[in-house]
Amino acid sequence: MTVTYEQLALAYSGGYIQGAGSEVSKETGEVNVAEAIGRIKQDFAKKLPPIAKQLEHDRWEGGQVPRIFNVLSIDGGGIRGIIPLIALCALEEMIQQTNPGARLSDQFDLIAGTSTGGLIALGLACGHTAKSILEIFTDRPSQIFTPNKNSSYMHGVPPLIQAYVIEKQSQYPLYSLAGVRKIANELFEDKLLANALTNVLVPVVDVTDGSPKTKCLTNREFDDSRLTMVNVVCATMATPTYFPKQRIKGRIYVGGRLSLNDPALECLNFARKWNVPQDKVRIFSLGTGEADKEDSICRVRSLLYPQMEVTEHAKVRDSLQQTLGCRYLRLSPSFESEKPMDDVQEGCTDRLCEEGRDQVKENYDTIKQVAGMF
């Protein structure tokens, strides 16, 4: 089977087609698909960031043994993404005290995030500072949550009832992704996942066939790497009831389900897939805050949505703690009552900033410990 150069370039946009020049027939101008794609993927592999930045002298399957595999994992949580961002600002400042100009993308071998955590993760992986991303959350929160005019009839209804009714209708999400897309375009322009400065992982759920399937988009997979960062951000932000589903290259995606709101376990699976020894993996996991289980809203929500029970989070963290021990560090404040992910009213971001600063004060030694690992 053959295909014209133009057709192959259309199918695999981004310049990788240039490596297939020797496969083009001088007479017909056609190119052998298998050979061309093979060359494209070879070129792709050469341009990937290394699995790990710190290596031992010992040999390892596929290269040298990582001395350590540093992972940054960021939970989803809407506007509460301010909380992990403030911790990341503190981490940045500590690192730059001894290494001026250092970026977090230079320090971590894998940066992962779900929902707004995905926006933060890709922003960092492109070389943006935590401080510059934090300014978006504090200065433009209402742009992230741009109301969907079709759901205006729900405004003023208590959030719990909104979530229940809209999930049952599954027609009119509360917000449009227009604001998110505008912000993402400013941050990423036309960058692809392939352009990330380090390894990235962004969980989404593929609902194309009606049976939800978890998928982790990463720059190390060729097909994923051809996706624009803007589209990936919109897909992971497409949390049911809040934002509309996203169609990308014929597939329909929504944001990661609650079990993937914390992507840390998927980070460990990523390391295993790429043959990183488990004893070399170190995960710094940042949450966006959790309400006391005894809070009345949490109790009612668990009755309406048993699959969203908070204990799923605890199971993931217990598993990581048992597997990694002291190489798993987790920061996430506890709230007396649940804080909405979409509360962008005046004063809300100030309160979240205060929560974030309090967390940094309480966990200063832990953050300093992380800064000293690089």
C-alpha positions, 0 to 999 in steps of 0.5 A: 500500500502506498500513499502520496507524500501530501497524504502522509504529511496530512496524517502525520503533521509536524515535520516528521515526514522529512525523514522519509525522503529516501522512500519517495519514488522518483517516478510516482512521487509515492512513498511506502507507508510502512517504511515512511512511518518507521522513519517518522517514529525513529526520528520521534524517538530521537527527539524524546526527553530522556526517561531520567535526568540523573543516571548511574554508570550501570547499564540498564535495558534501553540505556543507563540506570536512573539514579532516581526518577523524580515525579511531580503529580498534581491533583485536579480540583478546579480553582483549588489548583491555587493550593498546589501552585503556591507550594510549587512557587515555594519549591521553585524559590528554594531551588533557585536559591542555589540554581538561579534560573532553574525550571521545574521542568529541569528537575522532574523526570515526569510531570503529571496532572488531571483537570486544572492539574493537567493545565499546571503540569503542561504549563510547567513542562513547557518551561513556564514558572509556577508563579506565572501560572498562579497569576492566571488562577488569581487574576483570571478565575472567572475566565477559567469558569466561563458560564455556559448560557444554556445552563443559566437556569441552574444558577442559584441552585445548590451545587449538590443538586446542580451536579445531580440534575446535570449528570442525569441530563448530561446535556448542558454543563455549567461552563464553556471551555472557551475561557480555558481554551483562550488561556491554553492558547496563550500558554502553549500556542501551537505546541504539541505534546511532543514539544514538552521539555520533560515527560508528561502524563495527563489522564482522560476518559475516552467515552467514544464507544459508550463504555468509559476507558481510562487513557493517559496521554503522554508525549512518549506515545507517538499518536499522543505526541501529535496532539496539541497541548491546547486540546489535551488541556481541554480534554482533561478539564472536561469534567462531567457536569462542569465542562462539555465533552471534547472531540479530538481526532474522532475520539470523545474525551471527558476529564479523569474520573475521581479515581484519576483525580490523583494521577500518582498511581498512573505515574508509577505505572508509567515508570513500570512501563518504561522499565524504571526500577521501582526502587528508583521512583520518587513521587511528590504528590500535591492535592487541592484539599479534601473535606472532612468525611463527616461533612454533610455534603460529602456524606450525601454525595457518597449516597448519590454517587457511591463510585465517588466515595472518598475512600478510593483516594485513600486506597490509592495513597495507601498503595503508594505508601506501601510500595514507595515508603518514604519516596512518596511525599504527599501534601494536601490540606484538610478542610472542615467542609467541602470547597467547590472547585468553581467558586470564583466569587470575590474573596475566594481566591484570596482564601485559597491563597491563604490556605496554600501559604498555611500549607507551605508554613506547616510543611516547610521542611518537607518542601525543603527536603524535595528541593534538596533532592535535585 
